[in-house]
Amino acid sequence: MGNQREIRQVSPRDGLGVVIAVREGRRDEVLRVLGDTSVRHFYTFFCPAGVRIAFPNLDGPDVDQDPQDCDVVVIQSGGKMWCGYEAFVQSLRELAPFLEDAKFFVADEDWLVDEADLRDGVLHFRRVGEGYVDVTSFLAERRIGAAGEAKPSGS
């Protein structure tokens, strides 16, 4: 993958950037894994419970949400991953056991789209698209294809 990233969450929220709840009692592990993200440039940050969730996206509208009842990890959309894409994915794998379920997609300037599906404490990460300018167009085409497949035959 190239450097510029559009990251769009589809579950449990829908929008640019990612907001994932930290599993109860797992705050210390998340903070340990994140370490000093300002140095590693993963665009991944910790936000404690009770604090307004607000962060910029470099390729679209910023995120501004009311405070949550739980700690969350946020991932900004857009920007160059100075850490390297493989290091970003490895960081997600390390965080996965401490996070609630979520799904998001990552696209880059090479027109590739990857899916990150966190389920039951495990990251399932795979390439799902090629030839897309952004995640939004990938998801729109996917919905259109799914709607066409759902039509009864002969209609």
Secondary structure, DSSP 8 states (H G I E B T S, - for coil): --SBEEEEEEESS-EEBEEEEB-TT-HHHHHHHH--HHHHT--EEEE-TTS-EEE--TTS--EEE---SS-EEEE--SSB-TT-HHHHHHHHHHHGGGB--EEEEEEETTSEEEEEEEETTEEEEEEEEES-SSHHHHHHHHHHHHHHHHS-TT-
